[in-house]
Amino acid sequence: MATILTWNTANVAWNSNTFTWEEVILVEELAGARAAGEDPMGIFKETPEKKKKFIKILCKVQGTEYKENKEVKDISIRIQDVDLVINKVLGVNLDVEV
């Protein structure tokens, strides 16, 4: 699902934001999938590089220092992790009913 997001239409306070534009775009893509009732984990399966980027964002949100020294292949990402990052990066609380 493609999200059309521009610098001016993003729901982000850029002057106090600690996230990069690339991070916001990824989280916006995940939020769009969640809002559409899709499984955002499919995004990670289609593009493994996005999973690595998401893990960095998750660490930033959780206050964990992330240094990429060694790649760990099988890291589990829970839907709660996706929701936490969406909330912290975009300031959006998603209540998805299935």
VOKOL-36610 format. One line per 4 residues: number of its first residue (from 1); their letters; for each residue x, y, z of N, C-alpha, C, O. Coordinates in nm, 2 decimals. Each point is the difference from the previous one (the first is absolute). Last residue first. Example, Ala and Ser with C-alpha at 12.3 -4.5 7.8 and 13.67 -1.06 7.14 Angstrom:
# VOKOL-36610
2) SA) 1.28 -0.22 0.71 0.09 0.11 0.00 -0.08 0.11 0.08 0.05 0.11 0.01; -0.02 -0.68 -0.02 -0.09 0.12 0.00 0.09 0.12 0.00 0.10 0.00 0.07
END
This chain:
# VOKOL-36610
98) VEVD) -1.06 -0.65 1.40 0.01 -0.11 -0.10 -0.13 -0.07 0.00 -0.02 -0.10 -0.09; 0.22 0.61 0.24 -0.09 -0.11 0.03 0.00 -0.10 -0.11 -0.01 0.04 -0.12; 0.34 0.37 0.33 -0.04 -0.08 -0.11 -0.08 -0.11 0.04 0.03 -0.08 0.09; 0.17 0.57 0.07 -0.08 -0.11 0.06 -0.06 -0.08 -0.12 -0.10 0.04 -0.06
94) LNVG) 0.52 0.34 0.15 -0.08 -0.09 -0.09 -0.07 -0.10 0.08 0.06 -0.07 0.08; 0.19 0.57 -0.02 -0.04 -0.12 0.08 -0.09 -0.08 -0.09 -0.11 0.05 -0.04; 0.51 0.34 -0.05 -0.13 -0.05 -0.04 -0.02 -0.13 0.08 0.08 -0.09 0.01; 0.32 0.39 -0.06 -0.10 0.05 0.09 -0.14 -0.05 -0.02 -0.10 0.07 0.03
90) LVKN) 0.54 -0.17 -0.26 -0.10 0.08 -0.06 -0.10 0.06 0.09 -0.08 0.09 -0.04; 0.45 -0.34 0.21 0.06 0.07 -0.12 -0.11 0.09 -0.06 0.03 0.12 -0.03; -0.14 -0.41 0.40 0.11 0.09 0.04 0.05 0.09 -0.11 0.03 0.12 0.02; -0.38 -0.45 -0.10 -0.04 0.10 0.10 0.11 0.10 0.03 -0.03 0.12 0.01
86) IVLD) 0.13 -0.48 -0.29 -0.09 0.09 -0.07 -0.05 0.11 0.10 0.00 0.11 -0.04; 0.27 -0.45 0.22 0.08 0.09 -0.09 -0.09 0.10 -0.07 0.03 0.11 -0.01; -0.24 -0.45 0.27 0.08 0.09 0.09 0.08 0.11 -0.09 -0.01 0.11 0.03; -0.22 -0.46 -0.25 -0.10 0.10 0.06 0.08 0.10 0.08 -0.04 0.12 0.00
82) VDQI) 0.29 -0.49 -0.16 -0.04 0.09 -0.11 -0.10 0.11 0.05 0.02 0.12 -0.04; 0.10 -0.45 0.34 0.12 0.08 -0.03 -0.03 0.10 -0.11 0.03 0.12 0.01; -0.35 -0.44 0.10 0.00 0.10 0.10 0.12 0.10 -0.02 -0.01 0.12 0.03; -0.04 -0.51 -0.29 -0.09 0.11 -0.05 0.00 0.11 0.10 -0.02 0.12 -0.04
78) RISI) 0.46 -0.40 0.02 -0.14 -0.03 0.04 -0.08 0.12 -0.05 0.05 0.11 -0.03; 0.43 -0.36 -0.11 -0.06 0.13 0.02 -0.15 -0.03 0.02 -0.06 -0.07 -0.07; 0.56 -0.21 0.10 -0.14 0.00 -0.01 -0.05 0.14 0.02 0.04 0.07 0.10; 0.43 -0.27 -0.31 -0.06 0.09 0.11 -0.15 0.00 -0.02 -0.05 0.03 -0.10
74) DKVE) 0.47 -0.28 -0.13 -0.13 -0.04 0.04 -0.05 0.08 0.12 0.00 -0.05 0.11; 0.45 0.12 -0.32 -0.10 -0.03 -0.11 -0.14 -0.02 0.05 -0.09 0.06 -0.06; 0.52 0.25 0.21 -0.07 -0.11 0.05 -0.12 -0.03 -0.09 -0.08 0.09 -0.03; 0.58 0.19 -0.02 -0.14 -0.02 -0.04 -0.06 -0.13 0.06 0.06 -0.11 -0.01
70) KNEK) 0.33 0.46 0.19 -0.02 -0.13 -0.05 -0.15 -0.02 -0.03 -0.08 0.04 0.08; 0.25 0.38 0.04 0.13 -0.07 -0.01 -0.02 -0.13 -0.06 0.09 -0.05 -0.08; -0.37 0.52 0.19 0.00 -0.12 -0.10 0.14 -0.05 -0.01 0.07 0.05 -0.08; -0.35 0.21 0.48 0.12 0.01 -0.07 0.01 -0.13 -0.09 -0.01 -0.11 0.05
66) YETG) -0.35 0.40 0.29 0.02 -0.10 -0.10 0.13 0.03 -0.08 0.01 0.10 -0.06; -0.29 0.00 0.56 0.11 0.04 -0.09 0.02 -0.11 -0.10 0.01 -0.11 0.04; -0.48 0.23 0.21 0.11 -0.10 0.00 0.11 0.05 -0.10 -0.04 0.04 -0.11; -0.42 0.14 0.22 0.11 0.06 0.07 0.12 -0.09 0.01 0.09 0.01 0.09
62) QVKC) -0.53 -0.06 -0.33 0.01 -0.06 0.14 0.12 0.05 0.08 0.02 -0.04 0.11; -0.09 0.19 -0.56 -0.12 0.03 0.08 0.00 -0.05 0.14 -0.04 0.06 0.09; 0.40 -0.16 -0.39 0.00 0.15 0.03 -0.12 0.03 0.09 0.01 0.07 0.10; 0.02 -0.51 -0.27 0.10 0.03 0.11 0.00 0.14 0.04 0.01 0.03 0.12
58) LIKI) -0.28 -0.14 -0.48 -0.05 -0.06 0.12 0.09 0.02 0.12 -0.04 0.04 0.11; 0.19 0.08 -0.54 -0.10 0.10 0.05 -0.06 -0.05 0.13 -0.02 0.08 0.09; 0.32 -0.37 -0.31 0.07 0.12 0.05 -0.10 0.11 0.05 0.03 0.06 0.11; -0.21 -0.44 -0.31 0.06 -0.04 0.13 0.08 0.12 0.06 0.00 0.02 0.12
54) FKKK) -0.19 0.02 -0.55 -0.10 0.01 0.10 0.06 -0.04 0.14 -0.03 0.07 0.10; 0.30 -0.10 -0.48 -0.03 0.14 0.03 -0.10 0.01 0.11 0.02 0.08 0.09; 0.07 -0.51 -0.25 0.12 0.05 0.06 -0.02 0.15 0.04 0.04 0.04 0.11; -0.37 -0.24 -0.37 -0.01 -0.06 0.14 0.12 0.05 0.08 -0.01 0.04 0.12
50) KEPT) -0.02 0.08 -0.58 -0.09 0.08 0.09 -0.01 -0.06 0.14 -0.02 0.08 0.09; 0.27 -0.31 -0.42 0.07 0.12 0.04 -0.09 0.09 0.09 0.05 0.06 0.09; -0.23 -0.46 -0.30 0.08 -0.02 0.12 0.08 0.12 0.05 0.02 0.01 0.12; -0.46 -0.08 -0.43 0.12 0.08 0.00 0.07 -0.01 0.13 -0.02 0.07 0.09
46) EKFI) -0.36 -0.34 -0.17 0.02 0.05 -0.14 0.13 0.07 -0.01 0.07 -0.01 -0.10; -0.21 -0.13 0.52 0.03 -0.12 -0.08 0.03 0.04 -0.14 0.09 -0.06 -0.06; -0.23 0.39 0.36 0.13 -0.04 0.04 0.04 -0.12 -0.08 0.12 -0.02 -0.04; -0.55 0.19 -0.01 0.10 0.10 -0.05 0.14 -0.05 0.02 0.09 0.02 -0.08
42) GMPD) -0.45 -0.26 0.27 0.02 -0.03 -0.14 0.10 0.09 -0.07 0.07 -0.03 -0.09; -0.23 0.09 0.53 0.12 -0.09 0.00 0.03 -0.04 -0.15 0.11 -0.04 -0.03; -0.50 0.30 0.17 0.12 0.07 -0.03 0.13 -0.08 -0.01 0.10 0.04 -0.06; -0.63 -0.16 -0.03 0.11 -0.04 0.09 0.12 0.07 -0.04 0.06 -0.02 -0.11
38) EGAA) -0.57 0.22 0.03 0.10 -0.09 -0.05 0.10 -0.04 0.10 0.02 0.07 0.10; -0.40 0.25 -0.08 -0.02 -0.13 0.05 0.09 -0.11 -0.06 -0.02 -0.12 0.02; 0.02 0.61 -0.07 -0.08 -0.07 -0.10 -0.03 -0.14 0.04 -0.06 -0.08 -0.07; 0.32 0.36 0.34 -0.13 0.07 -0.01 -0.08 -0.07 -0.10 -0.13 -0.01 0.01
34) RAGA) 0.58 -0.13 0.04 -0.08 -0.03 0.13 -0.14 0.05 -0.02 -0.10 -0.07 0.04; 0.40 0.18 -0.38 -0.03 -0.15 0.00 -0.09 -0.03 0.12 -0.10 -0.08 -0.02; 0.27 0.51 0.01 -0.10 -0.02 -0.11 -0.04 -0.14 -0.01 -0.12 -0.03 -0.02; 0.46 0.14 0.31 -0.12 0.04 0.06 -0.11 -0.01 -0.11 -0.12 -0.04 0.04
30) LEEV) 0.56 -0.06 -0.17 -0.05 -0.10 0.10 -0.14 0.04 0.05 -0.09 -0.09 0.02; 0.31 0.40 -0.29 -0.04 -0.12 -0.08 -0.06 -0.11 0.09 -0.10 -0.06 -0.04; 0.28 0.44 0.25 -0.12 0.03 -0.07 -0.05 -0.11 -0.08 -0.12 -0.03 -0.01; 0.54 -0.01 0.20 -0.11 -0.02 0.10 -0.13 0.04 -0.05 -0.10 -0.06 0.03
26) LIVE) 0.47 0.12 -0.31 -0.02 -0.14 0.03 -0.11 -0.02 0.10 -0.09 -0.09 -0.02; 0.21 0.53 -0.08 -0.06 -0.06 -0.12 -0.03 -0.15 0.03 -0.11 -0.05 -0.03; 0.36 0.29 0.35 -0.14 0.04 0.00 -0.08 -0.07 -0.11 -0.11 -0.04 0.02; 0.58 -0.01 -0.01 -0.07 -0.08 0.11 -0.15 0.03 0.01 -0.08 -0.09 0.01
22) EWTF) 0.35 0.34 -0.32 -0.01 -0.14 -0.04 -0.07 -0.09 0.11 -0.08 -0.08 -0.04; 0.17 0.53 0.14 -0.10 0.00 -0.10 -0.02 -0.15 -0.04 -0.12 -0.04 -0.02; 0.33 0.09 0.49 0.03 0.05 -0.13 -0.12 -0.01 -0.09 -0.10 -0.07 0.03; 0.10 0.15 0.52 -0.01 -0.10 -0.11 0.04 0.06 -0.13 -0.04 0.12 -0.03
18) TNSN) -0.03 0.11 0.46 0.13 -0.07 0.00 0.01 -0.11 -0.11 0.10 -0.07 -0.01; -0.39 0.57 0.10 0.00 -0.14 -0.04 0.14 -0.06 0.00 0.09 0.06 -0.04; -0.27 0.40 0.11 0.03 -0.07 0.12 0.00 -0.15 -0.02 -0.01 -0.08 0.09; -0.07 0.40 -0.45 0.10 0.07 0.08 0.04 -0.07 0.13 0.10 0.02 0.06
14) WAVN) -0.45 -0.18 -0.37 0.14 -0.02 -0.05 0.11 0.06 0.09 0.11 -0.05 0.01; -0.61 -0.16 0.06 0.06 0.13 0.03 0.15 -0.01 -0.02 0.08 -0.05 0.08; -0.49 -0.24 -0.32 0.12 0.00 0.08 0.05 0.14 0.02 0.00 0.08 -0.09; -0.35 -0.32 -0.22 -0.04 0.04 0.14 0.11 -0.01 0.10 0.00 -0.08 0.09
10) ATNW) 0.00 0.18 -0.65 0.03 -0.10 0.11 -0.04 0.05 0.13 0.02 0.12 0.03; -0.03 0.12 -0.45 -0.12 -0.06 0.04 0.02 -0.11 0.11 -0.10 -0.05 0.05; 0.45 0.32 -0.26 -0.09 0.09 0.06 -0.13 -0.07 0.05 -0.07 0.06 0.09; 0.42 -0.30 -0.31 0.06 0.06 0.12 -0.10 0.09 0.07 -0.01 0.00 0.12
6) TLIT) -0.19 -0.40 -0.39 0.09 0.11 -0.04 0.05 0.06 0.13 -0.06 -0.02 0.11; -0.19 -0.45 -0.31 0.03 0.08 0.12 0.10 0.10 -0.05 0.10 -0.03 -0.06; -0.42 -0.40 -0.10 0.05 0.12 -0.05 0.01 0.10 0.11 -0.09 0.04 0.07; 0.11 -0.60 -0.11 -0.05 0.12 0.07 0.06 0.12 -0.06 0.12 0.01 -0.02
2) AM) -0.23 -0.55 -0.13 0.09 0.12 -0.01 -0.07 0.11 0.08 -0.12 0.02 -0.02; 0.11 -0.58 0.05 -0.08 0.12 0.00 0.09 0.12 0.00 0.08 0.02 0.09
END
